[in-house]
Amino acid sequence: MTRMDRELWDAQEVAGDLVAAGSVFAFLAEHRRELFDDSFTADLFGSATGRPSLPADLVGSVLVLKELYDLSDGQTADALRFDIRWKVACGRSLTAMSFHPSTLVYWRRRIAASAWPDRVFDKVAEVIAETGLLRGRRKRCVDSTVFDDAVATQDTVTQLVAAIRKVARTVPGAARVVAAVCALDYSRAGKPDIDWDDPAAKQALVSALVNDAVAVLGELCRPGAPDRDAAAADALGLLALVAGQDVEPAEDSDGTDGRWVIARRVAPDRVISTVDRQTRHTRKSRSQRRDGYRAHMAAEPDTGLITDCEMTMATGEDNTDAAMGVTMANRDRFHPTPTASTDAETAETAETAETAETAETADDGIAAATTDVTDSPDVTDVTDVTESTESTESTESTEDDTAAAAAGSDETTDAEGEDDPASGLEIYGDSAYGSGQARAAYRQAGHDTVIKPKPLCPAVPGGFTLDDFIINDDSVTCPAGNTRPISPARTVTFGRLCQSCPLRAQCTTAKTGRSMSIHEHQDLLRAARAQATTPQFTRDYPTRSNIERTIAHTATQNGRRVTLRYLGTTKNNAWLHTRSAALNLRTLLTLGLTRTNGAWTLA
């Protein structure tokens, strides 16, 4: 901890009055030692003798201010040296020098490698819990946003050249192999020198690069090759991946004659950079494509406090809005639900038991929260297939008592259940969070949902939708009264029954008659659509818009969009937690955070 005795030119003593009261700077100047006491960094140093290079309160204060103002390491070091506000907040002398920017790298690495990687977020969360500000507040708004990554998106040629060069650098003996078996010279910097306006030259280059990659892999990964360390195996795996993800055999080629072309498609989960292999192509809407990571956030709408956050890859079933919404609800630290806790403990215990499949049903449902009904060649009415999780941003709902019970969403008011610790959360989200699997997981965990359902599109404009059919466990009855069984693949085909049906013009234009797929959670989806038509939903749903403000505060700084500075999900997730902690601290100060008789309170 910073020494209590002050120097002659102590910044707070000399210029403390210049710092605005109620600001984060003024708060840290007065309370940084209580917020970031010695326990904040004690676990990072095994020896009880000596002390770390920087005291705990200085480290915590610098990390908060750095992310609050979205500064680089160099800018942070300069601010601590020249900015009076920083000197006051961190307890520095006006004449004190700063540390080297690499010091911040050192501290981030030590914290990331520890058992407590989100310690700044957790410390501020402890303050929130001690004030009791979120006690009894069940509402949580969830949303996500895409952050641009810190690397350039690479084309196929750049990735292949970079991957081969990495193998030559990393794998023992690979440089000799590359020089011997490759047709191109990879010792020269930059891309190969060709006429880039000549399509034939570009195709020949792609073929040469792929053939070189195959030759290198064939030599280094042949039977009897020595075992590789993690770095070498990783480099070889990357080369194999980029050699195959973007290319296909040339026209009239069977793939054995060495002629390759860049495929006219984008590979699922495509690696877009050999520098950061976890960044991905993604879309926030149909027209807006981005490259980067997806930040998922949950916030309490009345206070604006961020209750949970997670930075994930932008693709993958476990990283969708629906899956992460369930994950954040079930691990909420400020309003844990007995049902969620019991399910988690049961699943953990059952990992090694013979009945694990039954115990882990809830977790499997969460992981599959984005899985949609599989397209079938029998299905002609794709508009009635149940809801997809990869949608553009929408909104959600709450409903009358009967439909709400079926959907797992109670028509809850502020007076009912708000202070009941045994009740779950009330989740507000757009339609991306309302897949059938997600709704089932929310209901199983005891949460209520105010999530906008996706609208149904009739096969014929103004005609019948799925909600006009009577769906039972094993059969479906159409508006004309015809009943057909549900197949094991959960598809229904009315076929010849539609040929003479008087309602055909309102139902389908397919020659083979009406066909549809029935979602396994069709009852929940139908109940949610019924909820969305109620006055209660109309009143409750606008609460979701509060998360938009929280997202904007997190993703922008001084009117510009924040760009990530780090590589990989782990480092960027640590950044998101620290920034969220800094924003929460600022929010708490606007709500009157102070310390009274050794406890955190709100004035």
PECOR-V737308 format. One line per field, one symbol per residue. psi: psi as a letter, one per 40 degrees, with the letter a starting at -180 (. if undefined). A space follows every 50 residues. Layout:
psi: ???
This chain:
psi: iiidhiidfhddddedeehhieidddddddeddddgadededeehdieia iidiidddddddddddddefiiddddddddddhddddddefiideiiiii deddddddddddeiegdfdddddddddddddedehehehhhiiiihhiie ihhiidddddddddddddddhhedddddddeidiheehiaiihiheehdd dddddddddddddddddddeeiheiiiiiddddddddddddddedeiiii heieeeeehiihifihihfhhehedheeiiiihdidehhihaihhhihih dddehhdiihhiieihdeeidddddddddeeheegihdddddddddddde deiefddddedddddddeeehihhiieehegedeiaiiegiihbaaiiai ddddddefhighidehedeheeiaihhhiaedefidddddddddeeiihg hhihihhidhheaiadeeihhadeihhideehhiihidefihhdbddede heeddediehdeihiiihidfddddddddddeeidddddddeddeddddd ddddeihfeihhhieihiddddddddddddddddddddddefhihhfeih ih.
